[in-house]
Amino acid sequence: MFLAYAIVAVVLSLLLAFSAVADITRDPKITEGLKALGVPDSWFLPLGLVKIAGALGLLAGIAYRPLGIAAATGVVLYFLGAVMTHVRGGDKKGSATPAAIMLLAVAPLVLGVATV
């Protein structure tokens, strides 16, 4: 179980880091779609920093599992909010990516709880 947690935590952390870079650098592929959903430009840096915090928390959770569980919970809630934002904005098709990441984030949460 530990190895499974570590692998999923590293993969999800890399995904979060790449996503955070796109937010922080204001990649037009990302920002244009989010602006159309009503996300203010001033939110991109904080959203990217939250993703980085989640990635670091997941990695730290390899050594200290309660932190990994807390980080995974935060990542699940973050992407639940992203799915809700897409659905409320009428972009149900665009909610597939955050929904997939949210489901991926459930894995370290479950594995972390199972290996405490």
Stockholm file with secondary structure:
# STOCKHOLM 1.0

chainA/1-116         MFLAYAIVAVVLSLLLAFSAVADITRDPKITEGLKALGVPDSWFLPLGLVKIAGALGLLAGIAYRPLGIAAATGVVLYFLGAVMTHVRGGDKKGSATPAAIMLLAVAPLVLGVATV
#=GR chainA/1-116 SS CHHHHHHHHHHHHHHHHHHHHHHHTTCHHHHHHHHHTTCCGGGHHHHHHHHHHHHHHHHHTTTSHHHHHHHHHHHHHHHHHHHHHHHHTTCTGGGHHHHHHHHHHHHHHHHHHHTC
#=GC SS_cons         CHHHHHHHHHHHHHHHHHHHHHHHTTCHHHHHHHHHTTCCGGGHHHHHHHHHHHHHHHHHTTTSHHHHHHHHHHHHHHHHHHHHHHHHTTCTGGGHHHHHHHHHHHHHHHHHHHTC
//
